[in-house]
Amino acid sequence: MAEQTFDLIVIGAGPGGYVAAIRAAQLGMTVAVAEQRETLGGVCLNEGCIPSKALLDSSEFFAQARDGFAGHGILIDPPRLDLARMMARKDDVVKKLTDGIAYLFKKNRITWLKGTARLAGRNGDLLRVEVGGNGTAPAHLLEAGKVLLATGSEAVPVPGLAFDGETVVSAREALAFDRVPEHLLVVGAGYIGLELGSVWRRLGSQVTVVEVLAKPLPATDGQVADALVRSLKKQGISFRMETRVTGIEKREGTAVVTVESSAGGRDAIACDRVLVAAGRRPVMAGLGLEPFNLAMEGGRIRVDDNYLTSAPGIYAIGDLIHGPMLAHKAMAEGEVFAERLTGEASVVDYEYIPGIVYTWPEAAGVGLTEEQLKEQGIPYAAGRFNFMANGRARCMGETEGFVKILAKPDTGRVLGIHVVGPRASDLIAEAVTVMTYGGSAADIAMTFHAHPTLAEAMKEAALDVEKRAIHA
């Protein structure tokens, strides 16, 4: 017999799960959340988005003190790295945010059960969920009319490069190294690999990125990706594109990795750490899904507009379903899922999900890229403005990059906006807002952008769509 019955049970307390739980509770539902970690927030808060950004900021400060302060007339002795203190700060940032979610659960009267959860059949119209149970402690048996799967994703291993937590690692371990690697080999030139490669390069590592594709960040606008790679190369990161790993030999804490290029050349790279960042896959093992025979699509769970799977009462969001594996996408789905349960006509605007790379300079984009517009035969006009001509960027000493706006030639309606440069992650918010409301380049151009700010580059790029930029 079930211990408790709820309106909704959420399995997984990452960005999608915890947001869905809070919003459902706000709407009057009784909610329980099962999470196998000791803290809430999932991969994002515990070993992904938040700790990586904490280290990116800390490592950027270190690089500025070492390489940039003198240009501002600030003369200091060469800075020394206290890696343990930097890691402790990162952990403190994570703890404050995960504690904050625990507070929100209490505030909204959400029941939080720690332990691995699995679906345990039905009791009439109710779904049963078993949480915990390890041989020494009994499992909790809960029931609910609706169960939301929000278990997120995990790093994908590369054949021949099995994770060992020491030499061959995922992002989880790369965010907690106890020493700076002499040579870090990064397998995969996606946002995770480039961000963590940037962290350790700033702190003194030799960094080599190996990527099987011809270009990094394939979903990113081509000009933006090219500009970012040029900048990262200037910072000392080496790239081996169109190259795959074919083997590894470990030698007392170091490794020799064999790689092969598309042209057939073979090489051996000696390193002491290998970060595998070649993608992620949904976490579904152990959830007890087999008896429900959920419909799948491309390795993900198929859902309808309400996030309902093919099994009555079972829903899924986030990395388990279609779309990019991004925290803000999962959060939006969690909110919309809860609202649609109560009859609201909420939707997620999948067309306008921004993608961001938190290197320095940063890269961000929303909407269609130039490559996509050309492939689809969609006519467009392009406006571009370089940060080199932006007053605030000059004052900051951060003039790399540009803003590019792609718009319909006849109406000026924005089709895509792409940024590489300082604080691109913040600048893209204006682009998302404009596009969500069907705005045009002229709308951006006519809107006040305070002077001097980085955001003026957005206005000038909008003016350049009609070739009337003032400062270009």
Sequence and secondary structure as in RCSB ss.txt:
>XXXX:A:sequence
MAEQTFDLIVIGAGPGGYVAAIRAAQLGMTVAVAEQRETLGGVCLNEGCIPSKALLDSSEFFAQARDGFAGHGIL
IDPPRLDLARMMARKDDVVKKLTDGIAYLFKKNRITWLKGTARLAGRNGDLLRVEVGGNGTAPAHLLEAGKVLLA
TGSEAVPVPGLAFDGETVVSAREALAFDRVPEHLLVVGAGYIGLELGSVWRRLGSQVTVVEVLAKPLPATDGQVA
DALVRSLKKQGISFRMETRVTGIEKREGTAVVTVESSAGGRDAIACDRVLVAAGRRPVMAGLGLEPFNLAMEGGR
IRVDDNYLTSAPGIYAIGDLIHGPMLAHKAMAEGEVFAERLTGEASVVDYEYIPGIVYTWPEAAGVGLTEEQLKE
QGIPYAAGRFNFMANGRARCMGETEGFVKILAKPDTGRVLGIHVVGPRASDLIAEAVTVMTYGGSAADIAMTFHA
HPTLAEAMKEAALDVEKRAIHA
>XXXX:A:secstr
  SEEEEEEEE  SHHHHHHHHHHHHTT  EEEEESSSSSSHHHHHHSHHHHHHHHHHHHHHHIIIIIGGGGT  
       HHHHHHHHHHHHHHHHHHHHHHHHHTT EEEES EEEEEEETTEEEEEE   SSS  EEEEEEEEEE 
  EEE  BTTB   SSSEE HHHHTS SS  SEEEEE  SHHHHHHHHHHHHTT EEEEE SSSSS TTS HHHH
HHHHHHHHHTT EEE SEEEEEEEEETTEEEEEEEETTS EEEEEESEEEE S EEE  TTS  GGG   EETTE
E   TT B SSTTEEE GGGSSS   HHHHHHHHHHHHHHHTT      GGG  EEE SSSEEEEEE  HHHHHH
TT   EEEEEEGGG HHHHHHT    EEEEEE TTT BEEEEEEEETTHHHHHHHHHHHHHTT BHHHHHHS   
SS TTHHHHHHHHHHTT  S  
